[in-house]
């Protein structure tokens, strides 16, 4: 009887370990129809100039103990909002992507950051920075001008497995700020951040983002812009070796129960001793 239970339990434990081995997390952040629009208060033509060091950036990293891989890749566009692309697809179970395409001043642009990690101890991150890496880009806005930066945000994050340490996060941040003389202004820093949660939770978000900066003076003024997309996926599912150790421990426990039951049956079958 206990042999049958042992075999059945081993099959169940093995099937569960196989399911866990495929679990993981994924996240993505996309900003589409990204546009920069200038509105003039006066008769002069409106203009804005962004000053950056490295320009827009795409950055991807991946790491996996199970696969024995670790990658880090980065591309810089040279100017703010420049087209740039970066990818680290280590395997079908691990990878990250970052991309900026299009022109926000004419026709609109798209930006994407995505990451996925499945099975074993693994982590992936994708990052797309619109301005100047992870720092702010300085801009100069013409007199009597309003600048509006807008786009459509779509975010998704999910932790597929049952491990409480699996998680996914996706976020988009847009920020404008600046000052002139005694006048200081900071736009409402529109940001979205969500976590796929733990133990099988997931979340999605869809929203239109818009931030603005006004120069009501008759001289050009400076300000700062930051725009970034981030996606992180972390999988901490036990390695197959750990699953086999758990299975071995379960087998030992069941075998011990079987031996004790056999001894009880043998003792029950012996004739009772006389006083």
N, C-alpha and C positions, 0 to 999 in steps of 0.2 A: 504493500500500500504506500509506504513512505518513498519507495523507489519511484512509484508513479508520480507522487507529489513533487519529488525532487526533479524529475524530468520535466514536468509541467512548469514548475517554478523557474527552472533554468531557461525554458523557452520563452516565458514571459519576460524575464530579466533581460535576455538577449535582445528581444524585440524592442524593449524600451530603450536599451542602450543604442540601438540602431536609429531609433527615432530621434533621440537626443543629439546624436552625432550630426544630424542634418539641420539642427536648429541653429538660430543665429539672430542677426539684426540687420536692418537696412534703413537708410535715410536719404532724402533728397530735398533740395531747396532750389526752386526755379523762379527767376524774376523775368517775366516776358513783357514785351511792349514797353521797354524802358525808354523814356523820352525826356529830353531836356528842352524846355520851352522858355523863351524870353519874351516878356511883354514890356513895351516902352511906355513910360508915362508922358514923355515929351516927343519932340519931332526927330531927335537924333536916333540913329540906328542902334538897337541894343546889341551888346556883345559880352562874352565872358571868356576868360582865358584861365586854364588850369595849369598850375606849375607843379610838376612831379619830378622825382628822381628816377625811379625804376618804372613808373607807370603801372597800369593794370597788371594783375598777377593771377596765375592759376597754380595751385599747389596741391599735390596729392601725396599721401603716405599710406603705407600698409605694413602690417606686421602679423606674423603667424608662427606660433611655436610648433604647431602640428606640421605645417608645410616647410618650416625652416627658411622662411623668406622674410626680408625686410627691405622695402623700397621707399625712396623719397625722391620726388621729381618736382621741378618748378620751372615755370616759364614766365617771362616778363614781357609786357607789351610795349614799353618805352614811353607811352603817353597815357593819360587817363582815358578809360573806357575803350582802350585799344583791343582788337580781336586777339585772343590768346587761347590756347588749348593745352590740356595736360591730362594724362591718363596713366593709371597704374593697375591694369587688369592682371593680377598675378595668376588667377585661375577662375574657374566658374564659381568658386566658393568665396573668393576674396578679391576686392578691387575698389578703386575710387576714381572719380572723374571730376574735372573742373573745366569750365568753358565760358568764354565771352565772345559773342559774335554780333555783327551789325553795328549801326551807327545811331547813337541816341539823339543826335542832332538832326538826322534825316532818315526817316523811315522806321526808326525804332531799333532796339537791340535786345538780345536775350543773354541771360547769364544762368549757369547751372552749376551746382555742386552736389555730388552724390557719392554714397559709400555703402558697401555691403560686406558682411563678414559672417560666414557660416561654418559651424563645426570647430571644435577645439578652442584653444585660447588664441583669439585673433582680433585685430582691430584695424579699421580703415577710416581715413579722413580725407575729405575733399574740401577745398577752399577756393573761392573766386573773389578777388578784391578788385573793385571797379576803379579806385583812385590810385593809391600808391602803396601797394603791399598791404600791410596791416596798420599803416600809419595814415594820417590825414593828408589830403591833397589841398594845397592852397589855391584859391581862385581869386581873380580880380573881376568885379562886375561893374559894367558901365554905369554912368549916372542915370538917375530916373528910370531904373529898370527893375522888374520883378522876374526872378528865376524860379521855375517850378520843375522839380524832378519827380517823375511818377512812373509806376509800373504795376504789373499784376503779379502777386506772389502766390505760389502754390508750394505747400510744404507737406511732406509725408515722413513719418517715422514709425517704425514697428519693431518690437522684440518678439520674434517668432517662438522662441523656446520657453522652457519652464524654469530655467535658472534665474534666480533673483538677481544675478549679477549681469545678465544680458541687458543692454539698453541701446537706444538710438536717439539722436538729437538732430534737429534741423533748425536753422535760424537764418533770418535775413535782417540786416541792419542798414538803415539809411539815416544820415545825420548831416545837418548844415548848421553852421554857427559863424558869428563874426561880430565886429564892433567898429564904430567910427566915432571918435570924440567921446561925448558923454552918452551916446546912444549905443546900446548893446542889445543884440537879439540872438536868440537861439531857437531854431525851429523845434516843433514837437518832434523828438527823435523817434520816428516810427520804427519799431522793431517787432519781429515775430520770433518766438522761440517755442518749441514744443518738444516733448520727449515721448518716444514710443512707449515709455513705461517699462515695467518689469513683468516677467512671467506671462508673456503672450499679449500684452497690451499694445495698442496702436492708436495713432491719431493723424488727422489730416487738417490742413488749414488752407483756405482760399480767400484772398482779400486784395483790394486795390490800395497801394501805398502812394502817398503824395506828400512831399515836403517842399517848402518854399523859402525864399530869402529875398528881401526887398532892399533896394538901395534908393531912398527918397532924396538923396543929396545931389548937388550939381557937380560932384567930383566922383571919380571911381573909388570904390572901397574894396578891401580884401576880406575874405572869409575862408572857412575851412569846410571841406566835404569828406565824409567817410561813407563808403558803401561796401558791404561784404556779405557773402553767402557762405554758410558752413554746414557740413553734413558729417556726422560721426556715427559709426556703428561698431559696437563692441560685443563679441561673443566669448563667453567663458564656459562653454559646455565642456564637461569632463572628456579627457582623451579616451580613446578605446581601451587603453591599458587600465585606466581607472575603472571603466565599466566592467572589465574582466575581473578586477580585484573585488569589486562589489559582488559580482556573480559568484566568485570563489567563496567569499565570506558567507553568502546565503546558502551555498551548497553545504558548507561545513556545519552551519547551524542546523539545517534540515537533517543532515546525516547523523548529527549528535542526537537529535530528537528520535530518529529512527532506532538508534542503538538502545536508548533508554526504554523505548516502548517494547523492544524485543526482550530486554531483561525483565520487564514487568510481566510479560506473557510467560516467560520461562519460570519465574518465581511462582506465578499463579498456578502453573501446571504441576508443581511439586506437591507431594502429600504433606498435609499439616503435621507438625511434630506434636508428639504426646507430651503432656506436662510432666 
